[in-house]
Amino acid sequence: MKKLYYVVIGLFAFAFIAYLFIKKEPLPTYNVDRYYIEGKENEILAKFLLAKDSSVIELDEGHFLLGQSLILDGVNNVTIRGKGIHKTVLSFKGQNKGAEGIRISNAQNITLENLTVEDAKGDNIKVMDTKGIIIRNVQSSWVGKVSEKNGAYAFYPVLCENVTIDGCISIGASDAGIYVGQSQEVTISNNTVFYNVAGIESENSTNVKIFGNEVYENTGGILVFDLPGLTRYGKNIEVFNNKIYNNNIKNYAPEGSIVGQTPSGTGALVLATENVHFHDNVFTNNKTTSIALSSYLLIYEMGKRDAEEEKSPDELGNGVASADKLNDEFLKDKKYNPYNRKIKIGVNSYSNSRWFPTLNNDFGKLLLFKKPFQTIDILWDGVVSPNTDYTICIDNTKDINFYNADLLNDFKNATTNESLYKCR
């Protein structure tokens, strides 16, 4: 009888712990009051359509509803200036023409400042093939409860040079709040980023500095990715002096997208990139791990498993970084390097108030059984690059929880000995 009593107590305790860690957490909501001014859409559209080289597009104070994209194409040395965040608000709620809020292309030396862009059907601010783009003191957001129906990117420069995103706010992107893709000479600084799936993402970009940002309550905080099948490959990314905390919200990316594989509770994730340096960041209360390092080989195997077990190709993805399509590109792209190379983890601050990792993703469940009663500061899949001096090195080897899981070999050579990877 006494034995049965302890069994029952144990079952109740296990059920309670499971409830605490597996229970569904509500998705966050961003609400703000808006007072829209009627009859200004054509005036604002005309300012963009008629802009010439060296124009200054001055936007009045007020909250304005727009039904179509604002397009700036083929001009140089143009400034788009509002009266301030929350003072000049361009809302695309109910948009019926175009996908982006503001779209800038084939331009040089463009400045966008002092305004808010909200609720575009697709990306709020998209910049393509532009040399010299400064975005500062701009908020880009979706209002209401976050959803996979929100646009993919709040800030989206792609195929650009000399990019600066400074002092901005990103809220509610279903892919990445601040995303810079296939670009070079990039600065992402002093921004506040929350309620996105990925807070900040550098993808296939070169010479990128990410610093001074406050990144919290996203699914994953800062992502540094290199993906196959694109026009450029990335390297030389420095991530420093950022506050990265409480990035634990449910992953609400559209089904099948590559960012949908980011585990909730990830402070930073590095995927198949070269020469990345993390230092002087503060990581706090990211439930799965502070820094995760993955090769694309792991992503490929996970994608194959999902396709075989759960979904047909027609069900995967919506055209935005589809994991299924990327796996096809991986098999075709012979120049793509799927390994992390020269990833240096310098001195950072790590703290976590939890005894257990989150159980709302496969990696959290794995860590609970492999590394119980602790959270992991640096988690590596263990895949070693064969053609470089080193895959990873770690500068501070004191008082950190490190785990090389050796995932593709079923944990055969898993180790917690971070001193094996001490920087020379």
N, C-alpha and C positions, 0 to 999 in steps of 0.2 A: 504493500500500500504506500509506504514511504517513497519507494522508487518511482511509482506512478505519479506521486505528488511532484517530485522533482522534474519528471518528464513533462508534465503539464505546465509547470512554471517555466521551464525552458522553452517550450513551444510558444507560450504567450510572450516571453521576452523576445524571441526571434521574430514573431509576428509584429511586435511593436517596433523593433529596430527596422524591419523591412518597410513598415508603413512610413517611418520617418524619412527614410532615404529613397524610397521608390515613389512615394506619393506625388501626384501631379502638381507642379507648381504653376500658378496662374501666369499667363503672359502679361507683361506690363502694358500700361496704357499711358499715352501722352496726350493730355488735354490742354487747350489754350483758348482763350476768348478771341474771336475775330469779329470785326464789324466792317463788312464789305461795302465799298463804294461802287456804285453802278456807273456804267457808261464810259469807262476809261480804257477798255480793251483795245479798241482801234488806235487810240493815241499811242499806247505803249507798243503795239505791233509796228506802227509806222516808224517809231524811233529806231527799232532794230533793222527794219527793212531798208531804211534810207541812210543808215550809217555808212560813212566813208572813212578812209584813212585819217587817223588822228582825231576822230570824233570823240566827244564825251557824251554818253547817254545818261542824263540825269533823270532819276525816277523820284517822283514825289512821295511825300509821306502819306501813308494810307494802306488799307488792306484791299487788294484788287483780285477779282476772279477772272481767270483767263481760260478760254476754251481750246486754245491751240498753242503749239510750241513757239517760243521766241527764238529766232534763228539769226545767227551772225556768221557769215561765210565770206572768206577771201578778203578780209580787211586787216590792216595793220595799225598798231599803236592806238587801240581803242580802249576807253575806260567806261565801264558800266557801274554806276554809282547810285546807291540808295541813300536814305537818311538814317539808316541804322537797323540792326536786327530788331524785329517786332514793330519798327516804325514803317518801313517799307516791306510789305508782304505780298508776294506774288503766289497766289494759290491756283493750282490746276485741278482742283476738285471738280469732277464732272467733265474732264477734258474729252473732247470729241474729235480732235484732229492732231495727229502727231503723237509720239510716245514720250519724248523728253519734255522737261519744263524749259530749260535754256539749253540750246545746242550751238556750240561754237566749233567751227571747222576751218581748216586750210588758212590759218591766220598766224600772225606774229605779234608778240608783245601786247597781250590782252590783260586787263585788270578788271576783276569783278569784286565789288566790295560793298559792305554796309547794307545788307538786305537779307530777307528770308525767302526761300523757295520751298513750296509745300505741295505734296499730294499729286505729283505727276503720275500719269499712268505707268510710265516706265522709269527711266532715270531722271532724277531732279535736275542735275547739272552734268552735261556730257560735253567733253572737249576732245576733239580728234585732230590729229595731224597739225598740231600747233606748236610753234617754237616761241616759248616765252609766255607762260600763263601764270598770273598771280591771282589767287583767290584768298581774300582775307576778310575777317569779320563778317562771315556769311553763315547763316543757319540753313541747313537742308534737312527736311523732316517730313514725316507722315503723321497726321493727327489721328488720334483714336487708339484702339487696341492694336498692337502690332500683329501683323498677319502675313502669310505667304503671298497674299494678293498685293501687298505693298510693292513699290518699285524695287528693282534689284540694287541700284547704287544711288547713294545720296550725292557723292562727288565722284566723277568718273572720267578723269583724263586718261586717254589711251593713245599710243603712238605719238607721244609728245616729247619735247625737249625743254629743259629749264622750267620745271614745274615747282611752284610754291603754293602750299595750302597752309595758311597760318591763322591762328586765332578763330577758327571756325567751330561750328557745332553740328553734329550729325546725329539724327534720331530716327530709328525705325526702318532701316533698309533691310530687305529680305535676303540680301547677299552681303554686301560690305558697305559700311558707312562712308569711309574714305578709301577709295580704291585707285591705285595707279598701276596701269598695265602697259607693258611693252614700251616703256618710256625710259629716259635717261636724264641724269642730273636733276634729282627730285629732293625736295625738302618738305616734310610733313611735320609741322611744329606747333606746339602750344594750342592744340585743339581739345575739345571736350566731346567724347564719343560714347553714346550709350543707347541701349535698346535695339541694337543691330544684331544680325547673326554674327558677322565678323566686324569688329570695330574698325581696324585699319588693316588694309591688305596691300602689300607690294607684290606684284605678279610679273614675272619675266622682265623685270626692270633693273637698270644698272646705275650704280652710284647714287644710292638712296640714303638719306638721313632721316630718321624718325625719332624725334626728341621733344621733351617738354609737354607731352600729351597726357591727359587724364582719360583713361580708358576703363570703363566699368559697366557692369550689368549688360554685357553682350553675351552671346554664346561663347565666342572666342575673342580674346582681346586683340592681339596683333599677329597677323599671318604674313609669313614670307614664303611665297610659293614660286616654283618654276613648273610650268605645265607643258606637255608635248603639243606639237602641231601648230605652234604660233610662229610669228615672224622673227622674234628675238628671244634670246635666253638671258636670264638675269644673273647678276653677281654684284658684290661690293655693297652690302647693306649694313648700316650701323644703326642699332636700336639702343638708345641710352636716355637716362634721366626721365623716364616715363613712370607714371603711377598706374599700375595695372591691377585692378582689384574687383572681386565679386562678379567675375564674368561667368555666371552660372545659369543664365536663363535658357529655357528650352530652345532647341534648334528648330526654328520655324521656316527654314528655307524651303522653296518648292521641291517636291519630291524628285530625286534623281540628280540634283545639282551637286557639283563637287564640294561646295562649301557646306552642303548638307551632311557631309561626313565628319565635320568638325565636332569633336565631343564637347558637350556642355561642360563648363568648368575648366576650360583651357585658357591659361593666361597668354601664352604665345605658342605658335606652331610654325616650325620651319620644315619645308618640304622641297627636297631635291634642288637645293640652291648652293651657290658657291660663295665662299668668303663672306660670312655673316658674323657680326660681332655684337653680342648683347653685353652691356655693362651699365652699372649705376642705375638700374631700374629697381623699383619697389614693387614686389609681387605680394599681394595679400588676399587670402581667402578665395583662391580659385580652386574649386572643389576637386577637380580631377588631377591637374598638375600645373605647375607654374610655367615650365617650358617643355614642349614636346618636340622631338626630332623624328621625322619620318622620311623614308625613301618612297619614291613613287611605286616601287615594287610592292610595298604593303598596300597602297591604295589600289593598285591593279588587282591584287588578290581579293581584297574586300569587294571591289566592284564585280568581279566574276562571281563571287559567292552570292551577292545580292541579286544579280541577274538570273542566276540559276535557281535560287530558292524562292524568290518572291515576285519578280517583275519581268514582264516581257519587254523587249526593246522599245515598243511603242509607248510603254508606260513610263519610261525613264526620262526625266528632264523636260525642260521647256525651252531649250535652246540657249540657256544661260549656263555656261560651264557644265554641261551634262557629263556626269561621270561615265556613262555608257559610251558617249562619243569620244571622250578623252582616252578611254582605254583602246578604242580603235586607232586613234591618232598615235598612241604610244607604240603600238605594234608597227606602224608605218614610218614613224619619225626616227630615222637612223642616227641623226645628229644629237638627239635629245639624251641628256645624261640623267638617269633616274636617281642618282645617289646624292646625298648631302656631301659637300666637300669643304673642308676648312671652316667648320663652324666653331667659333670661339665663344665660350661662355665665360665672361669675365666676372668681376665681383658685383653681385646683385644682392638685394635684400629679399629674403623669403620668409613668410610667416603664414600660418594657417591655424585657425581656431578649432578646426575639425579633427576628430580622431580617425574618421573614415572618409574615403573618397565617395563621390556621388555614385549612386547605382542606376542613374537614368541613361547610361550609355555602356557599351561593351567594355571600354577601357576602364571605366570605374569599377565594374564588376570584376574584371581581371585583377585589378590592383587590390581589391578587397581580399581576394583569396591568396594572391601571391605576396602581398605586402600589407598584412592586416595591422590595424591600430596605428597607422601613420599615413600621411599624405606625401606625395612625391614632388620634389622640387624640379628635378630634371629627369624626364622620361625619354628614353631612346629606343627605337625599334631594333637597334643592334646591327643594322645592315651596313657593312663597311664598304666604302668606296675603294675599288681596286687600283685606281690610277691617280692617287694624290698622296701628299705627305701624311695627311691625317684626315679622318672624317670629322671628329669632334675633339676639342680640348677644353679643359675646365680649369679656370684660374684659381678660384677659391674652393679648396677641397675640404674645408672645415665646416662642420655643423650644417651640412646640406644632405638631403635625402636624394640619392641618385639611384636610378635603376635602368640598366641595360637589359631589356626583356628578351632579346634574341628571339623575336616573335616568329620569324619565318623558319626557324629551326626548332619550334615547339619548346622554347625556353632551355634548350640543351646547354648553352653556355651563358645563361643569364647571370648577371653579377651586380652587386651593389658597391663594388670597389671603385669609387670614382678616381682614386689615385692612379689607376691604370691609364687614365686619360688626362693627366695633369699637363698643362701647357709647358712646352720646353722653353 
